[in-house]
Amino acid sequence: MNRRGQALWVNVMTAASVDEAKYTQRGIPVSNGKLAIWLFLVTEIMFFTGLIGTYIVLRMGTPEGAWPKPSDVHLSEALGAINTFVLIFSSFTVVMAHSAISRGESKKCLNYIAITFLCGVVFMGIKAYEYSAKFSHGIMPGYIADNLIDPSLRNIDTRQPETMHLEEPEYARFIKEAGRHPYDPGAAQWFKAQVRQKLTPVAQPVLEQVAAAEAQAKEEQRLLTADERKALLARIRDESRSEEQKKAFECYQVLAALTGSGPGRPASAFEVGIMSNKLNETYHDLHLPAFIPYGNLWASCYFAMTGFHAAHVMGGLVVFGIILIHGLRGRLVKNAWNVSMLELTGLYWHFVDVVWIFLFPLLYLI
Amino acid sequence: MSEPTHAAESAHEQSLGVHGQAHDHEHEQHIPDSTFIKVFGALLVFTAISFAANQIFAAKNPVVNFLIIGFVACCKAFLVMYFFMHLKIDWRKVFVFLIPICILAPMVIVVLWPDMVLAWRLASPDTAP
């Protein structure tokens, strides 16, 4: 090819390349970093949609009124609201940090980042407190008694004095759905044994007094009559003045109902469950096994959703920690890299906030 | 053959130039701090509304409670995404990712609904296990 031919070929190729580039290489008009973070966030949205969507269908698929209420599972609305405020405030400080660095106000930016980091730490602290409360109450997947309702309760005659109490709302709420729950007699026995084991040492002072009265009657070569037992217990109840004595007496009553040593038939596992829930509400240090229908399902959803969310908060804290060190070394100055880095980190942090905006009402309010 | 390669590179640079301009233009627009402060205030008010609605309606009317709290959560998410995540400026650039997500996310629930929710609700107590 001669020189003239070569020049012509170059011109044709250049024109073709420019023309082609216009249509084939022209992408979305955002920086590579922003494109990458948005692609990442989109996958994250689908990830959390899977978790939240599963929670919604599982919850809506349970019989009405049977899904655990926040108070059943020791969730504090106030703590959830505080955490919501903390995350919203941290979102605000991130956006202000980005605004400050864009204007070249490095000191201000560093302060906002420090506040954001602190907010993240407070959020994780409250979450850790919540988790420890769940663990201490035995609210963990697989550890909750959630199938104590005997299907025979469905057709129970609540006009009888022995079963009249089952008409009360706290019992009726579950009986209405009895029969739709899976019932495991083994689990019911296990639950009763666990409650008995925990109640026995607490009720020991009352047990000893009852045992002494029984021994005295035995010496007289007779059994303690029902009236004598009733009078004895009434005396113990009247003499119970301190918190410890009252607790011991109430625990004894549940124990007597459980073992059948009290008046009437031995209580079923379901009734023991309701009684132990009441004791747990009154005496927070008892930590009796909880009876919560659908409790295991709730706990699985709760720990999966809040656990993954907390992991994302931890991830954000690591990044903010690095930015903080970066700033303390005097490197957080206005330049394209810093401005972009703060904007992209902020996008991630706002996404974490948006997830919490939906988790808070779903778990703590509705 | 070095000239055509050079020409292709210059064409590529030209195309990058288009991106560069777009990138610069991206930073020209910004949301003022006063707007962020107002949005923050609105988010706090919305949080208080959902908390108060729960105290008032949770026991009396759970459906109203659900509607108020759901609406408030959507408003809060919108405010954070529109202002804090700069969608006010970037929506035209990233809507290609977000529109499919807005369709796919509800689909996750919709496809599970018949088996997980309706099947239980439609079953009579006699046919239940």
Contacts between the chains, C-beta under 8 A, distances in Angstrom:
chain1	res1	chain2	res2	distance
A	6	B	3	7.4
A	9	B	4	7.3
A	10	B	3	4.9
A	10	B	4	5.9
A	10	B	7	5.8
A	13	B	4	4.8
A	13	B	7	5.7
A	13	B	8	7.3
A	14	B	4	7.8
A	14	B	7	3.9
A	14	B	8	7.9
A	14	B	10	7.3
A	14	B	11	6.5
A	17	B	7	6.2
A	17	B	8	4.8
A	17	B	11	3.7
A	17	B	12	7.8
A	18	B	11	4.5
A	18	B	14	6.1
A	20	B	11	7.8
A	21	B	11	4.9
A	21	B	12	6.3
A	21	B	14	6.7
A	21	B	15	4.1
A	22	B	15	7.0
A	25	B	12	6.9
A	25	B	15	4.5
A	26	B	15	6.4
A	26	B	18	6.4
A	27	B	19	7.3
A	28	B	93	5.6
A	28	B	94	7.3
A	28	B	96	6.7
A	29	B	19	6.8
A	29	B	22	3.5
A	29	B	23	7.7
A	29	B	25	7.9
A	29	B	26	7.5
A	29	B	93	5.7
A	30	B	22	7.4
A	30	B	23	7.6
A	30	B	26	6.7
A	30	B	90	6.9
A	30	B	93	4.7
A	30	B	94	6.8
A	31	B	23	5.1
A	31	B	26	7.0
A	34	B	26	8.0
A	34	B	90	7.4
A	34	B	93	7.9
A	34	B	94	7.7
A	38	B	94	4.9
A	38	B	97	5.4
A	39	B	97	6.7
A	42	B	97	4.6
A	42	B	98	7.4
A	42	B	101	5.6
A	45	B	101	5.2
A	45	B	105	6.6
A	46	B	101	6.8
A	46	B	104	6.6
A	46	B	105	7.0
A	49	B	104	7.6
A	49	B	105	4.3
A	49	B	108	5.3
A	50	B	108	6.2
A	53	B	105	7.4
A	53	B	108	4.1
A	53	B	109	4.5
A	53	B	112	6.9
A	54	B	112	7.5
A	56	B	109	5.8
A	57	B	109	6.1
A	57	B	112	4.4
A	57	B	113	6.3
A	57	B	116	4.2
A	57	B	117	5.8
A	58	B	116	6.7
A	60	B	113	7.9
A	60	B	116	7.5
A	60	B	117	4.5
A	61	B	116	4.4
A	61	B	117	4.7
A	61	B	119	7.9
A	61	B	120	5.1
A	62	B	120	7.6
A	63	B	120	7.4
A	77	B	51	7.0
A	77	B	54	6.8
A	81	B	47	6.6
A	81	B	51	5.3
A	84	B	47	5.4
A	85	B	44	7.0
A	85	B	47	6.5
A	88	B	40	7.0
A	88	B	43	4.8
A	88	B	44	6.9
A	88	B	47	6.9
A	88	B	76	8.0
A	88	B	80	8.0
A	89	B	40	7.4
A	91	B	80	6.2
A	91	B	84	5.5
A	92	B	36	6.3
A	92	B	37	7.9
A	92	B	39	7.8
A	92	B	40	4.3
A	92	B	43	7.9
A	92	B	84	7.6
A	94	B	84	7.7
A	95	B	36	5.2
A	95	B	83	7.8
A	95	B	84	4.9
A	96	B	33	6.6
A	96	B	36	6.3
A	99	B	30	7.5
A	99	B	33	5.5
A	99	B	36	7.0
A	102	B	27	7.7
A	102	B	30	6.7
A	179	B	125	6.9
A	179	B	128	6.5
A	180	B	125	7.1
A	180	B	128	4.7
A	180	B	129	7.3
A	182	B	129	7.5
A	339	B	27	7.5
A	343	B	86	7.6
A	346	B	84	7.4
A	346	B	85	7.9
A	347	B	85	5.7
A	347	B	86	7.8
A	350	B	80	5.5
A	350	B	81	7.3
A	350	B	84	4.7
A	350	B	85	4.8
A	351	B	85	7.4
A	353	B	80	5.8
A	353	B	84	7.8
A	354	B	77	5.0
A	354	B	80	5.4
A	354	B	81	6.4
A	357	B	73	5.6
A	357	B	76	4.8
A	357	B	77	5.2
A	357	B	80	6.9
A	358	B	73	5.6
A	358	B	77	6.9
A	360	B	50	8.0
A	360	B	73	7.8
A	361	B	50	5.9
A	361	B	69	4.5
A	361	B	70	7.2
A	361	B	72	7.7
A	361	B	73	5.2
A	365	B	50	6.3
A	365	B	51	7.5
A	365	B	54	4.4
A	365	B	58	7.5
A	365	B	65	7.7
A	365	B	69	5.4
A	366	B	54	7.9
A	366	B	62	7.9
A	366	B	65	6.8
A	366	B	66	5.5
A	366	B	69	5.8
A	366	B	70	7.9
